[in-house]
Structures are given as C-alpha cells and as structure tokens.
Amino acid sequence: MNIMVLADHESKILYDYYDPERMKDIDLIISCGDLEPEYLSFFATLCHAPVLYVRGNHDNKYDRRPPEGCICIEDDIYVHEGVRILGLGGSMEYIPGAPNQYSERQMRWRIRKLWFKLWRHRGFDILVAHAPAYQVNDMEDLPHRGFAAFRTLMEKYEPKFFLHGHVHATYGGGFKRRDTFGKTTVINAYDFCVIEYPADGEPDKKTLEKETGQ
C-alpha cells in the first residue's frame, strides 16, 4: 500500500502542477494537519484514494469549513484495507484555552477515553498526529514540544508507523524526515512524502520512503 502523507505546507508540485500520473499508484492520503481545507478537498476530488486527516494547531477553520470529501480520524481508529489508523491531532498548549492545543495531561485524557476502541481493534498499526512525540523529532520551545503520551502509545502498542507534522524543514538543520522509536518508524510529513506499507502488514528494514516533497 502506497500512502501519501501531507502536512503544514502546500506543495506546488502536487497542487499547482498537478499530474494524475504522480497519484495513480497512491492508495491512501493522510494529512497530519495545518493545511487549508480546500487543499485536502482538491485531492479528495481528483484522486481515487481516500483522504484522512487530523487537525493541526492552526486548523480552527475546519469547524466552519471542513475538508469536503475527506474523513476526519480525530480520536478514532479508522481501518483501511485491514490497516488500523489512530488519529490524535493538535499541538502542545502554548496559548491557554486555544482550540487544537492540549496540555500533556489533556492529551493523556484523550488517549484514556480511547480504551474501548483500542481494545476492540486490538491496538493500531499507524499513529497519525500533528505534533511529534517528546524528544523524537520535536523542538525545545513549548509550541513545538512533543507529547510524552505518544511515546507511551508507541511503547505499548508498537505501531509500524508514527506520522506527524508541525516541525517544518524550514526551521533549521535539525529536520529529520525519518527516525525510529523502538519498533516504530517515525515520519515527519512536512510538505509531502510517500511511504509504502507492505501488503502483509509487516514492514521490514527495506520499507520504502520516497522523499519527493522537498
């Protein structure tokens, strides 16, 4: 399964110079947040692949203009071709009371409320978030600090992938497209990239990542 992952920055390659040939082998599109709703609707309209999304910290407009034709997976487990995908959007709270921002305690409470879905689905295969995990591709400043709760999720359920955005390639030389945490491959989806999820559900060391979004 070829999954295109998007976040934070609208790619001219995909949008302004749209080429259906580039998308013909894409089986699923996942947004990790901070993208205009019209941008996501564009792919839902022109591509055969489903478009899943979580909210970024700047996606307040989604309440008024949700991405048409797309599927919100916030606080849910969505199953696509047998692959279990858990969505937890938002960032660390840096403006008290702001929407789509959460304290560490609030994020842990969101996860705790998912206990039945996690039990019923026997875990999950892909974690989709906007923010990174604490000390895994995050930054030291509060707005871009990751959630320790995501580390706990990865340690307990050992998903194949953790997909996130929020940390831009333009923020400096510390940007990493790909990392690992335990048995989980961590992908920063800034702009876009394509990952391959093997059909048998067991990615190995040769799991393909095509970095075409830089």
C-alpha positions as CSV (number, residue, x, y, z in Angstrom):
1,M,0.0,0.0,0.0
2,N,1.4,3.4,-1.0
3,I,0.4,6.1,1.4
4,M,1.0,9.8,0.6
5,V,1.4,11.9,3.8
6,L,0.9,15.6,3.9
7,A,1.4,18.4,6.5
8,D,2.0,22.1,7.1
9,H,2.9,23.3,3.6
10,E,1.0,23.1,0.3
11,S,3.2,21.5,-2.3
12,K,3.4,23.3,-5.7
13,I,4.5,20.0,-7.2
14,L,1.2,18.4,-6.2
15,Y,-1.2,21.3,-6.4
16,D,-0.1,23.9,-8.9
17,Y,1.5,21.4,-11.2
18,Y,-0.9,18.5,-10.5
19,D,-0.2,15.4,-12.6
20,P,-2.5,12.5,-12.3
21,E,0.3,10.1,-13.2
22,R,2.0,11.1,-9.9
23,M,-1.0,10.0,-8.0
24,K,-2.1,6.9,-9.9
25,D,-0.3,4.4,-7.5
26,I,-1.3,6.2,-4.3
27,D,-3.7,4.0,-2.3
28,L,-4.3,6.3,0.7
29,I,-3.7,10.0,1.5
30,I,-3.2,11.1,5.1
31,S,-3.0,14.8,6.3
32,C,-1.1,15.5,9.6
33,G,-2.6,19.0,9.8
34,D,-2.2,22.7,9.2
35,L,-3.4,22.6,5.6
36,E,-6.2,24.5,4.0
37,P,-9.5,22.6,3.7
38,E,-9.6,23.3,0.0
39,Y,-6.2,21.7,-0.4
40,L,-7.4,18.5,1.1
41,S,-10.7,18.6,-0.9
42,F,-8.7,19.0,-4.1
43,F,-7.1,15.6,-3.6
44,A,-10.4,14.0,-2.5
45,T,-12.0,15.3,-5.7
46,L,-9.3,14.4,-8.2
47,C,-7.7,11.2,-6.7
48,H,-9.2,7.8,-6.3
49,A,-7.6,7.4,-2.8
50,P,-9.4,8.2,0.4
51,V,-8.2,11.3,2.2
52,L,-7.9,11.0,6.0
53,Y,-7.0,13.9,8.3
54,V,-6.3,15.2,11.8
55,R,-6.3,18.9,12.8
56,G,-3.2,20.9,13.3
57,N,-2.9,23.8,15.8
58,H,-3.9,26.3,13.0
59,D,-6.9,24.3,11.7
60,N,-9.6,26.2,13.6
61,K,-11.3,26.9,10.2
62,Y,-12.2,23.2,9.9
63,D,-15.2,23.8,12.2
64,R,-16.6,26.2,9.7
65,R,-15.3,24.7,6.5
66,P,-14.4,21.0,7.0
67,P,-12.5,19.5,4.1
68,E,-15.2,18.2,1.7
69,G,-15.0,14.5,0.7
70,C,-12.4,13.8,3.4
71,I,-12.5,11.7,6.6
72,C,-11.7,13.1,10.0
73,I,-10.0,10.5,12.2
74,E,-9.6,12.6,15.3
75,D,-9.9,10.4,18.5
76,D,-10.8,7.4,16.4
77,I,-9.4,4.3,14.8
78,Y,-10.1,4.1,11.1
79,V,-9.5,0.8,9.3
80,H,-8.4,0.9,5.7
81,E,-7.7,-2.5,3.9
82,G,-7.1,-4.0,7.3
83,V,-4.6,-1.3,8.5
84,R,-5.7,0.3,11.8
85,I,-5.1,4.1,11.8
86,L,-5.3,6.1,15.0
87,G,-5.7,9.9,14.8
88,L,-4.8,12.4,17.5
89,G,-4.4,15.9,16.2
90,G,-3.4,19.2,17.8
91,S,-0.2,20.5,19.4
92,M,1.1,21.3,22.9
93,E,-0.8,24.1,24.5
94,Y,1.1,27.4,24.3
95,I,-1.9,29.7,24.3
96,P,-4.2,28.8,27.3
97,G,-7.7,27.8,26.1
98,A,-6.8,27.9,22.4
99,P,-8.5,25.3,20.2
100,N,-6.5,22.3,19.0
101,Q,-3.9,22.8,21.7
102,Y,-3.5,20.4,24.6
103,S,-1.5,20.0,27.8
104,E,0.2,16.8,28.4
105,R,-2.5,15.9,30.9
106,Q,-5.3,16.6,28.4
107,M,-3.6,14.5,25.7
108,R,-3.3,11.6,28.1
109,W,-7.0,12.0,28.9
110,R,-7.9,11.9,25.2
111,I,-6.0,8.7,24.9
112,R,-7.5,7.2,28.0
113,K,-11.0,7.8,26.5
114,L,-10.0,5.6,23.6
115,W,-9.6,2.5,25.7
116,F,-12.6,0.7,24.2
117,K,-11.6,1.4,20.6
118,L,-8.1,0.3,21.3
119,W,-9.3,-2.9,23.0
120,R,-11.9,-3.7,20.2
121,H,-9.3,-3.2,17.4
122,R,-6.6,-4.8,19.4
123,G,-4.3,-1.8,19.1
124,F,-3.4,0.1,15.9
125,D,-0.8,0.0,13.1
126,I,-0.3,3.7,12.3
127,L,-0.5,6.6,14.7
128,V,-1.3,9.9,12.9
129,A,-0.8,13.2,14.8
130,H,0.1,16.8,14.2
131,A,2.7,17.1,17.0
132,P,5.7,14.9,17.3
133,A,6.5,12.7,20.3
134,Y,8.6,14.2,23.2
135,Q,12.3,14.2,22.3
136,V,11.6,12.4,19.0
137,N,11.8,15.0,16.2
138,D,10.4,17.7,18.4
139,M,11.9,21.1,19.5
140,E,12.7,22.6,22.8
141,D,10.3,25.5,22.6
142,L,6.9,24.9,24.1
143,P,4.8,25.3,20.9
144,H,6.9,22.6,19.1
145,R,7.5,20.3,22.1
146,G,6.2,16.8,21.5
147,F,3.9,14.7,23.7
148,A,5.3,12.1,26.1
149,A,1.9,10.4,25.8
150,F,2.8,9.5,22.2
151,R,5.9,7.7,23.4
152,T,3.8,5.7,25.8
153,L,1.4,4.7,23.0
154,M,4.3,3.5,20.8
155,E,5.9,1.6,23.7
156,K,2.7,-0.2,24.5
157,Y,1.2,-0.9,21.0
158,E,4.4,-0.9,18.8
159,P,2.7,0.6,15.7
160,K,4.5,0.2,12.4
161,F,4.5,4.0,11.7
162,F,4.1,7.2,13.6
163,L,3.2,10.1,11.2
164,H,3.4,13.7,12.3
165,G,4.0,17.3,11.1
166,H,4.4,20.6,13.0
167,V,8.2,20.7,12.8
168,H,9.0,22.3,9.5
169,A,12.0,21.7,7.3
170,T,12.5,25.5,7.2
171,Y,13.1,25.6,11.0
172,G,16.7,24.7,10.7
173,G,19.2,21.9,10.2
174,G,17.7,19.6,12.7
175,F,14.8,18.5,10.4
176,K,14.6,14.7,10.1
177,R,12.2,13.1,7.6
178,R,12.6,9.7,9.1
179,D,13.5,8.3,12.5
180,T,12.8,5.3,14.7
181,F,11.4,4.9,18.2
182,G,11.6,1.3,19.4
183,K,9.9,-0.8,16.7
184,T,8.1,2.2,15.2
185,T,9.2,4.2,12.1
186,V,8.7,7.9,12.7
187,I,7.9,10.1,9.6
188,N,7.8,13.9,9.6
189,A,5.3,14.6,6.9
190,Y,6.1,18.2,6.2
191,D,5.2,19.2,2.7
192,F,4.7,15.6,1.5
193,C,6.3,12.2,1.2
194,V,5.2,8.7,0.2
195,I,5.7,5.6,2.3
196,E,5.0,2.0,1.5
197,Y,3.1,-0.1,3.9
198,P,3.6,-3.7,2.8
199,A,0.5,-5.7,1.9
200,D,1.3,-8.3,4.5
201,G,1.3,-5.6,7.3
202,E,4.9,-6.4,8.3
203,P,7.3,-3.6,7.1
204,D,11.0,-4.6,7.2
205,K,14.2,-2.6,7.0
206,K,13.7,-2.0,3.3
207,T,10.4,-0.1,3.8
208,L,10.4,2.4,1.1
209,E,10.1,6.2,1.6
210,K,10.1,8.4,-1.5
211,E,11.1,11.9,-0.5
212,T,9.6,13.9,-3.3
213,G,8.3,16.8,-1.4
214,Q,11.4,18.9,-0.8
